[in-house]
Amino acid sequence: MRLTRQTNYAMRILMYCAANDGRLSRIPEIASAYTVSELFLFKILQPLVEARLVETVRGRNGGVRLGRPADQITLFDVVRVTEENFAMAECFENDATECPLVDSCALNSALREALNAFFDVLMRHSIADLVAERPNMRGLLGIELPAQPQALAG
C-alpha cells in the first residue's frame, strides 16, 4: 500500500503546527519549510479543517493551528481523512463480481487482516509522537519561537 502525496503533506502540516507550540502557522511558511507549493497545501488544508484536525484564523495576522492537542491526533485520523481508497486488490472494490471466490477468498481475508494491522499501528502513533522523536524539528523547519523575557536581577 502506498499513501498519497496529499496524506504525506497533511501529516507534515500537522507536524509543523505541533512544532510551532500552538502559535498560528502561515501556509507560506509551511510551504517554504517543505519546498512545496502553497496552492497544494491549501488544497490539502480543506479536508483537515472539515475533520477538525486543523482550525483556521482569518485576517492579516491569521493562520492555521491544530484543531485539538497533537497527542489526540493519530496518524490514522489523518489517513482516514486524506485517503480515498483502501483497496489493496481488485477484489476489495465494491464492484468486484468477476471472481468466483469473492465471498470466500483466503487472499481477500489475508489482505483485509494486513490492512487492519496497518490501521492498528497508525492508531498507536500521534502527531505529538512524530514531533517528540525529533527534538531539533523546529530548527529543521526554520521555526523561530519568540525570545523568552529575561528575569530581572534583584
N, C-alpha and C positions, 0 to 999 in steps of 0.2 A: 504494500500500500504506500502510496506517495501523497503527502499532503500538498495542497496547492500553495502557490506563492502568496496568495491572499492570506491564508492561515499563518504562514511564516511571519509575514509582516504585521498581522493582527497581534500576534504574540509579542513581537518587537515593540509595537506601540505601547502595549500594556507594561512591558518591562521598562521602557523609557519612563512612563508615568510613575511607576513604582519607585524607580531610582531617583526620581525628582522630588521625593519626600512630600507628596501631597500638594506641592505647588502646581499652578497651572503650567501645562506644557503647550507649546505652539507647534502646529504642524510643520511650518518651515524649519524649525529647529530639529524636529524628529526626522524629517526628510533629509536634512543635511547630515545628521549623525549616521544615517544608514545609506547615504548616497542613493536615494530613490526619489522619484518624482512626488511632489506634493499632491498632484491630481490623483495618483494611485493611492496615496494614504487617505485622502478624503473619501474615495470610493469605499475603502475598507472600513472607515470610521462609521458609516451609516448602520451596518448590522450590529456593530459593537454598542452603539448608542441605543438602538432598539432593544437589545438584550440587557441594557443597563449595566454593561461591563465598563462603560466609559460614559462620562457626562461632559457636556459642552457648556462653556460660558461664552456668551456672545459679547461683542463690543471690542473696542480698541485694546483693552487690557485682557481680553478673553483668551480662551484656550481650552484644553481638554485635561481631564484628570480621571482617575479611576472612579468608577461608579460605586464601588464597595472596596473594603480593605483587600490588599493584594493577597493576603493569606486565605481569603474567601473566594478567590477566582482560580478555579482549577484549569489545567490545560484542556481537559475535556470540555469545560464550558466554552472555551474559545473554538475548539474544533467543531463542536456541535453547531455553533453559530455560523461558522465560515465555510464549512464543507457541505456540498450539496448532495454527495452521493457516497455511500459507504459500501457499494457493491464491489466485492473482491473478485467476482467472476460473473459471467453472464447469468448463471442460474440464480444469482441474488436479485436480479432485475424483476420487476413486477410482471412483465410480460413474458417471462421465461417458461414457455409451454412446449418448446420443441423437444426437450429432453424427456424421455420416458421415466427417468429416475427423479424428476424434480421434487416429488413429495417424500422420497425415501432415500436420498442420496447421502452416502457416508462422506463424500467430499464436501458437500454443502454443509453438513454438520461440523466437520473439522474446521472449515473456513469460518463458520459462524463462531465457533469456540475461540479461534485465534483472534478474531475481531473483538470479541468480548474481553479477552485478556489484554488487548491493546487499550481498550477503553478503561479497563480497571487501572492500568498503570497511569494513564493520563489523569484519572481522578485522584490519584495519590500525590500528584505534584501541583503546586500552586505557582502563581506568578511570583509571589514572595520568595519561594524556594529558588527560582531561577536567578533572582537578583541577589539573594544572600550568598549564593555559591560563587559570586564574582565580586569580592569586596571593592575592586577597583573599577566597577562598572561605570560610575559617574565620570571618572576620568576618561575612560574609553569612549564614552558617548559625548564628551565635551560639556557635561552638565556642571555648571558652577553654582554652588549653593551660596546664599548671601553670607557675608562675613558675620561671625558672632560678635556682639558687642563685648569689649574688654571690660573686666571688672575694675572698678576704681580702687586704687590702693588707699588704704585708710590710715 
